[in-house]
Amino acid sequence: MALFRALFLALLAGAHAELPGCKIRVTSKALELVKQEGLRFLEQELENISIPDLRGREVGGQGRGLGGGGGALTLALTSQICPVLYHAGMVLLNSLLDTVPVRSSVDELVGIDYSLLKDPVASSNLDMDFRGAFFPLAEGNWSLPNQAVEPQLQEEERMVYVAFSEFFFDTAMESYFRAGALRLSLVGDKVPHDLDMLLRASYFGSIVLLSPAVIDSPLKLELRVTAPPRCTIKPSGTTISVTASVTIAMVPPNQPEVQLSSMIMDARLSAKMALRGKVLRTQLDLRRFRIYSNQSALESLAPRQAPPTCRPAMLQIGVMPLLNERTWHGVQIPLPEGIDFVREVVTNHVGFLTIGADLHFAKGLREVIEKNRPANARDVQATSAPPASTPASTAAV
């Protein structure tokens, strides 16, 4: 009976387990690199230690084992070296780990949550599961249920592998949607010059029918995403599906605007991911789209709304650059300060993508630690020692 009860509880716990939106594998190659950097840092710390002159004690203590010079040497090592090792391992290196972003803002609208979902699994590699979810800063407790495929990491050739599921990108797009960022309004000089000329030429037949006071008025292009976009990841590539309303109007000064066209656009954008340093960036490109009538103030344009030649240009010239301006800022991957990705390779799978890369210490470990060292750390270092309940020689090891 106890066995069935334990099995039931395990299944119940598994049913409520949160799936990761991001996974990171640190391979043995990376662990060796970090180990070497850590040893180099400890060597630099030990160079700052001054050992007292023990020659007088050694003469009087020869032949008496640890009770003489040997004991003095042991005392010196315990009182000088062990506290330095303890301080480096327990205080200074922790300041390096504190630079890893866990829950932080991406920009003025959206934040990212990289909370660990469970303890890291250590074997020859170190595997970590992160929540990997964006959220609107104005709704800090908002969350989207993760129903995506769980990302998998099998590779070991590179130093680090990062996997992102569709959930990771879906939370980003829904967060920006909820924050009101997925809308665009260009009026007058904000409309790119080439697009302004193209729109006026495309709607020339309708514009000339307007009153003279309106003909030379500024143009307005308004785009509003009507539902959260969704991401689809396949081995062939990553696509973003978007539905938006598009409105084109004339805006005469001190008069009501005159709507030329109102349309609904269904678009599929291809998304190319890239790592730069430790920032994940996305480059969007228009793959295909469909525009159909919503409503029109001008009967002559009702059947087709925007002329066919105007539609792709309107998106490529007016919309895509502004979208890419935001997505290219990117989001930081949870790595300590001073460590960057290099020689990255992106691989698409069904429902998730992986990025394999090597590590590069853009800053020395000492430089990073010194920058993040607590204000009183130098004073503490001189008196730091292992807890009283723990032998100093053991704690140092």
N, C-alpha and C positions, 0 to 999 in steps of 0.2 A: 504494500500500500504506500509506503514511504517513497518507493521508487517512482510510482505513478504520480504522486504529489510533486516530487521534484521535477519530473518531466513536464508536468502541467505548468508549473511556475516558470520553467525555462522557456517554454513556448509562449507563455503570456508575456514574459519580458521581451522576447524576440519580436512579438507582434507590435509592441509599442516602441521598439528601438528606432531611433531616427537615422535615416540614411544620410551618408555624407554627400555634400555637393562638391567637395574638393578632397582629393587625397594627395599625399606627398610621400614618396619613397626616397630616402637617403641611402644610397648604396654604400658598400664597403669602401669604394674608392673615395667617396666624399668624407666618410668618417675618418679615413686615414689622413686626408688633407687637413681636416679640422684638428685631429690629434696632433699633427706636426706643428700647426699654428699655435695650439695650446702649449705644447712643450717649449716652443720658442719664447712664448710670453713668460712662462715660468722661469726659464733661464734668465731672462731680463730682470725678473723680480729678484732672483737670487743674487744677481750681480750687485744689488744695492745693499746687501747684508754685510755688516762688518763683524767679524768673529774676533773676540778678545784674544790677546796674546797669552797663550797657554804654556809657553816654554818653561817658565819658572815652576809651574805646577807639575809639569811632566817630569822634571828632574827629581823632585821630591816624591813622586808617586810611582816611579818605575818599579815593576815587580809586584805591585799591589793590585793588579787587575783593575776592575771598574771602580775600586775605592780610591784610586789616585788620579793620574792624568786622564785615564780612560773615562772615569766618572765625570771629570770636568768637561771633557770633550762632549760626552753624551748630554750633559747639562746645557752646554753651549748650543749644540744642535737642536735640542728640544726647545730652548727658550728663544732661539733666533730663527731657525729655518722653518720649524713646524708652524708657527703662527703665520709666516708669510704664505706658506702653501695653503693653509686653511683659509686665509683672507682671500687669496687669489681664487680658490675654488668656490668658496661659499658666498663671497660678497662681490668681487669684481666681475667674475664670469657671469653672475646673475644679472649684473647691470647690462651685459651684452644681450642676454635673453630678454631683458625688459624692452629692448628695441624692436622685438617682433610684434607687429600689429595683431591684436586679437579682435577687438571691436573698435573700429575707428571710422572716421568720416572719409568719404571718397572726395566729396566736394560739398558745396553749401546745401545740397538737397538730399543726398543719399549716403548711407554708411554701409560698411561691410562687416560681417560677423565671421571670424575665423576660429570660433571656439572649438576646442578639442572635444570630440564626442565620446572618446574612451581613451584609456591609457595606450600610449604607443606600443607597438609590437616590435620587439627587438630580436633579430636573429643575426644573420650575416648582414642584413639590411635593417633600416629603421623605418617602419611604416606607420603613418599617422593619418587619422580620419578627422577632417574638419567639417564644421557645419557648412561653410561656403555659401552664405546667403546674404544678399543685399537687403536693405530695409530703408524706408523713408525716414529721415531724421525727425520729421514731425510726428511720426508714428513708431516710436522706438520699440513697442511691443508687438508690432505687426509681424506676421509670419505667413509664408505660403506653404501649404502641405507639399512635401516632397514625394511625388509619384513617378519620378524619372528613374531611368536605369542606373543602378549603382556602378560607378566607374571602377575599373579593374586595372591593377598595375602588375605586370608580369616581367617587364624588362629589367635588366641589370647592367647594361653596357655603359650607360652614362652615369655621372655622379648623382644626379637628381632627376626624378620623374614627378611631374605634377599632372593630375587628371582632373578634368572639370566635366560635370554632367550637364545635361540640358537645364536642370533645375537651377544651376549657378547663373546661367544667362537669363533664364526666365524671371528669376527674382530681381535681377538688375533692371530689366525692361519694365516689369510691373511696378517696381519702386519708383522709377522715373515717371511712369504713367500716373501713379497715385500722387506724386509730388507736383503734377501739372507741368512737367518739363517737355512732354511730347506734343507740343503745339508750337506753331511758327506763324508769326505775323510780320510781313514785310510791307512797308508803306513808303512810297516816294523814293527817296535816295537809298533806302535800304534794299530796294529791289535791284539786283545786279543789272547793269546797263544793257548787256546783251539780251537778258530776259525781258527787260522792259520794252525794248524795240521789237522783240519777237511777239510779245503779247499784243502790243498795239497793232502790229501788222496783221496778226491772226484775227483780231476782233475789229479790224478797220471798218468792215461793213456795218457793224452795229454801233461803233463809236460815232461815226459821221452822222448818224440819225439823232444823236443826242443834242442838247442845246449847246450853243457856242461856249457857254460858261463851264460846261462839263468836259468838253472835248480835250482840253489841255490839262485836265486835272491829274494829280498823281494817281498812280496805280496802286492797288493793294492786292497782295497774294497772301491768303491765309490757309494754313494746313493744320488740321487737328486730328491726332490719332484718336479713334473712337473706342478702342478696346486694347488691353495690354497685348503687345506683340508676343509671339511665341517662337522659340528656337527649335530647329530640327537638325540633329547631327547625324550624318551618315558617312560611310567610308568615302563617298564621292565628294563630300563637302558639307559646309554648314550654311544653313539658310535661315533667314528671319522673315516671318510672315507678318505683314502689317496691313491694317485697314484704317483709312483716314478719309476725312472730308476735305475737299479742296474748294475754296471760294476765291473768285477773281472779281474785283470791283473797281470802280472809279471813285475817288474820294475828293470831291470839290470842296474848297474851303468854305466853312460856315454853312454847309448844306448837307443833307442826308446823302450817304453813299449810294451809288448806283451799281447794283449787282449785274455783272456781265454773265457770270456762270457759276453754278454750284454743282459739284460732282462728288462721287464716291470713288475712292481708289483702293483697289486690292493690289498690293505689291509684294514681291518676293525679292529679298535682298540677299546677296551672297556675302558671307562674313569670313574674312581672313584674319586669323589670330596670329599674334607675334609677341615674343618676349623681348623687351629691351631693358637690360639691367635686371631688375626684378619687377618690372611693370608689365602687366598683360594689356596689350592694346588690340583694338579691333578696327579693321578697315572694311567699310561697307561699300558695296557696289550694286547698282540696280540690275537685277537679273531678268525679271519679267514683271509686267503689271497689266491691270485691266481697269479702265475708267468707264464708269457708266453714269447715266443721268440721275441726279438727285432732284433738283428743281432748277428752273431757269426763269429769270425775269424777262428774257427775250425769246419770244416764240420761235424766231428764226434759228436759234441755236439749240433749241430743246432736243432735237433728235440725237445730236452727237456731242453737244457741249463744246469742249475745247477741240479745235481742229487737230486731226491726227498728227500732223508734223510738229505741233506745239507741245504735245503731251510729254514725250521723252525729254525734250529740251527743258521744259518747265521743271522736271524732276532733277535732271542732271545738273542744270545750271543753278537752280534756286534752292533745291532741297538737300541733295546729297552732300554738298560741301559743308553745310551747317550741321548735318548729322555727324559727319566724320570729324568735325572740329571737336565735338563732345566725346565721341567714342575713342578718339586717338589719345586723349589724356590718359586713359587707361586706369587700372586699379593695381595696387601693390600686392605681390605674392608674399605670404608670411615667411620671410627670411630675415635674419638679424641684419642690422645696419652694417654696411661695409662689405657685404657679400653679394655678388651679382651672378646672374646666369650668363653663360657664353656658349656659343656654338649650339644653339637650340634647334630642335627638330620637332615639328608638329605632325601628329598622326591622328587621323579621324577613325573612329569606331562607330558602332551602332549605339547611339544614345549618349556618347561621351567622346572627348578627345584627350589626348595625352601630349605633353611637351617634355621631351628629354633634353637635358642640358648638362654642361659641366659648370663647376663653380670657380669663381675668381674672387680673390680678396682684393676689392678695390681700395680698401684701407687696411692697414695693419691692425692686428687684434689689439695691440697696445693703444693705438690711436683711437679706436672706437671705444675702448674701455675708459681711457682717460677722459674722453668727451662726455661719457655718461656716468663717470664716477661721482658718487654722492659728494656734496660739498665738504663734509667732515671726514671723508674716507681716508685722507692722508693722516689725519690725527688718529683715526681709529686703527689704521694699519700698524702703527707702532705698538699698540697694546692689544691687537686682536689675538685671540687664542681660541682653541677648541673649547667646547662646553666642558665645565668642570667634571662632569660625570663621565667624560670620554678621555681616555689616555691620549696625550698629545701625539705620540708616535703612531698610534692607530689611526687617529683622525687624519693625519697627514697622508697616509696611504689610502 
